[in-house]
Amino acid sequence: MAPEVSSTEQVAARTIALRTPAGDEVVVDMYGPPGAPAVLFVSGAGPTRAGDPGTSETARLVAAHGFQASFHDRVGRGDSAAQGPISLDRELAAIGAIADELAGPVVLVGHSSGCAIALLAARVVNRLAGLVLWEGPFGQFEGGAPAWWGKVDEDIATGRLEYAVADYMVGMPPEWLEAVKRSPGYPHLVLTWIPDGEALARVEAAGFQETLRGIDVPVLAVVGTETFPGMKEAADQVAAAAARGASEAVQGAWHSWDPAAMATRLVQLLRQVAGRA
């Protein structure tokens, strides 16, 4: 096993604005030497670059080993201002544009609902070299993700955005919902969660085997060492469906990874990618 990456190793970000094929402008922090093998982080519902220092730290630590990492404000969030509702296609277009800008082999790293987006983005990313999925919430919704998302989608279509937020977060810790209600963008921020809901519903409707069909890159489904019920089982199912799948635990608790531990694991994977290249 590679030595754990030290948090004292820092690499400055270069921040750029990219115009996507869908016409959106996405702001991205990029770390490390252009053209090197890269990780492209895909956040779940809610986070921005400014509000997620753990992912930024992970990106810096990865880059300290000579690889690239990118962390963007998803379409309609943070500095990536856009008119909503935000479709899944617009988010996929943004990921494809970032991957092209990285100009090297790309490992998509999804977090939470970002795992479903990353699974679907695998089809639009040139030079895809791997998928790392941190605690994808598959199988977490009573009646399945398609039925859950159908209700949220109906709330959005009828302008009942407060209900949409509550229905989206059903089954999640109540303190998470209360924190969202204190957000400046509440309740309109739910319009940027549409890609997450659409992706989760699409992946569950198709099934993991069909979603991963033809994807011949390493697929690593990861959970934290302390996690919620069902997360490990879902990771095992993803790994079993992938042609080159594996599931494992990395240091982390309650849906968040430890930056040094996650960076260490990503560096190991990137070294494998670099060896194959």
Secondary structure, DSSP 8 states (H G I E B T S, - for coil): ------TT-----EEEEEE-TTS-EEEEEEES-TTS-EEEEE--SS--STT-HHHHHHHHHHHTTT-EEEEE--TTSTTS---SS--HHHHHHHHHHHHHHH-S-EEEEEETTHHHHHHHHTTT-TTEEEEEEE---TT-STT-HHHHHHHHHHHHHTT-HHHHHHHHTTTS-HHHHHHHHTSTTTTGGGGGSHHHHHHHHHHHHH-HHHHTTT--S-EEEEEEEE--TTHHHHHHHHHHHSTTEEEEEEEEETTEE-HHHHHHHHHHHHHHHHHH-
